[in-house]
Amino acid sequence: MTTQQIASLREALQRLRAELLAEGPAKIEPNRKDPTTVGIADEDEQALSEMLQTLASQRNRQQAELLQKIDRALHKIDSSPEEMGLCEECEEEISERRLSVQPYATLCAECQQQHDPRRGQVRRSLTDYK
């Protein structure tokens, strides 16, 4: 990668990091709003509350994982810029198109496909899970 490409990649990573931090974590609302009540009287409201807590928790976990990938990529740019843009497995260059979409990518598309073999597959029918 050229120094201009690395600078562009660093800028994209820093912008993405700033957006994630500005967005902040999803707020996880407690089930009980009034400390004198036990649980939630309405079962539907209880289920909805638990589902919203789960979704917020998953979103926060995914956001933290993405932030960790971004920080790792920024550290790699600072510590060993000559390795930036190279696949960590096959050591081939990661395509510019892939890096423009995921500037924190560490694997080329072929190696990533080997790690996630089912990703991108579609179901042939409703019963193909058998």
C-alpha positions as CSV (number, residue, x, y, z in Angstrom):
1,M,0.0,0.0,0.0
2,T,1.1,3.5,-0.7
3,T,1.4,6.1,2.0
4,Q,-1.5,7.9,0.5
5,Q,-3.7,4.8,0.7
6,I,-2.6,4.1,4.3
7,A,-3.5,7.7,5.2
8,S,-6.9,7.4,3.6
9,L,-7.4,4.1,5.4
10,R,-6.4,5.7,8.7
11,E,-8.8,8.6,8.1
12,A,-11.7,6.1,7.3
13,L,-10.9,4.1,10.5
14,Q,-10.8,7.2,12.7
15,R,-14.1,8.5,11.2
16,L,-15.8,5.2,11.8
17,R,-14.4,5.1,15.3
18,A,-15.7,8.6,16.0
19,E,-19.2,7.7,14.7
20,L,-19.3,4.6,16.9
21,L,-18.3,6.5,20.0
22,A,-20.7,9.4,19.2
23,E,-23.5,6.9,18.9
24,G,-22.8,5.5,22.3
25,P,-24.1,2.3,23.8
26,A,-27.8,1.3,23.6
27,K,-29.6,1.9,26.9
28,I,-30.8,-1.2,28.6
29,E,-34.0,-0.4,30.4
30,P,-34.8,-2.3,33.7
31,N,-37.9,-4.5,33.8
32,R,-39.1,-2.8,37.0
33,K,-39.7,0.9,36.8
34,D,-41.2,1.2,40.3
35,P,-39.1,-0.3,43.1
36,T,-42.2,-1.3,45.0
37,T,-43.5,-3.6,42.2
38,V,-42.3,-7.1,41.6
39,G,-41.8,-7.9,37.9
40,I,-44.2,-6.5,35.3
41,A,-47.9,-7.2,35.7
42,D,-48.5,-7.6,32.0
43,E,-46.9,-10.8,30.5
44,D,-46.7,-9.3,27.1
45,E,-44.9,-6.2,28.4
46,Q,-42.5,-8.5,30.3
47,A,-41.7,-10.4,27.2
48,L,-41.2,-7.2,25.2
49,S,-39.0,-5.7,27.9
50,E,-36.8,-8.8,27.9
51,M,-36.6,-8.8,24.1
52,L,-35.5,-5.1,24.1
53,Q,-32.9,-5.8,26.7
54,T,-31.5,-8.7,24.7
55,L,-31.4,-6.6,21.5
56,A,-29.7,-3.7,23.2
57,S,-27.2,-6.1,24.8
58,Q,-26.4,-7.7,21.5
59,R,-26.0,-4.3,19.8
60,N,-23.6,-3.2,22.5
61,R,-21.6,-6.3,22.2
62,Q,-21.3,-6.0,18.4
63,Q,-20.4,-2.3,18.7
64,A,-17.6,-3.2,21.2
65,E,-16.3,-5.9,18.9
66,L,-16.3,-3.5,15.9
67,L,-14.5,-0.9,18.0
68,Q,-11.9,-3.5,19.0
69,K,-11.3,-4.3,15.3
70,I,-11.0,-0.6,14.4
71,D,-8.5,-0.1,17.3
72,R,-6.5,-3.1,16.2
73,A,-6.3,-1.8,12.6
74,L,-5.2,1.6,13.8
75,H,-2.5,0.1,16.0
76,K,-1.4,-2.0,13.0
77,I,-1.1,1.2,10.9
78,D,1.1,2.8,13.6
79,S,3.2,-0.2,14.4
80,S,3.7,-1.9,11.0
81,P,2.2,0.1,8.1
82,E,3.9,-2.2,5.6
83,E,1.6,-5.1,6.6
84,M,-1.5,-3.0,6.3
85,G,-3.8,-4.3,3.6
86,L,-2.2,-7.7,3.5
87,C,-4.3,-10.8,4.4
88,E,-3.1,-12.3,7.8
89,E,-3.4,-15.8,6.4
90,C,-2.3,-16.0,2.8
91,E,-0.4,-12.6,2.9
92,E,-2.0,-11.6,-0.4
93,E,-3.3,-8.0,-0.8
94,I,-6.8,-7.4,0.4
95,S,-8.7,-5.7,-2.4
96,E,-9.2,-1.9,-2.3
97,R,-12.9,-2.5,-2.7
98,R,-13.1,-4.7,0.4
99,L,-11.0,-2.2,2.4
100,S,-13.2,0.7,1.3
101,V,-16.2,-1.2,2.8
102,Q,-14.4,-2.7,5.8
103,P,-11.2,-0.7,6.5
104,Y,-10.6,-2.9,9.5
105,A,-10.6,-6.2,7.4
106,T,-7.7,-8.5,8.2
107,L,-8.5,-11.3,5.8
108,C,-9.0,-11.3,2.0
109,A,-12.4,-12.4,0.7
110,E,-11.2,-16.0,0.0
111,C,-9.8,-16.6,3.4
112,Q,-12.8,-14.9,5.1
113,Q,-15.0,-17.3,3.2
114,Q,-13.1,-20.2,4.6
115,H,-13.7,-18.9,8.1
116,D,-17.4,-18.3,7.5
117,P,-18.4,-21.0,5.0
118,R,-22.1,-20.5,5.5
119,R,-22.1,-16.8,5.2
120,G,-23.7,-15.6,2.0
121,Q,-25.5,-18.9,1.4
122,V,-29.3,-18.8,0.8
123,R,-31.8,-21.4,1.7
124,R,-33.1,-23.3,-1.3
125,S,-36.4,-24.1,0.3
126,L,-38.2,-24.0,3.6
127,T,-37.2,-27.5,4.4
128,D,-33.5,-27.5,3.5
129,Y,-32.5,-27.4,7.2
130,K,-32.9,-31.3,7.3
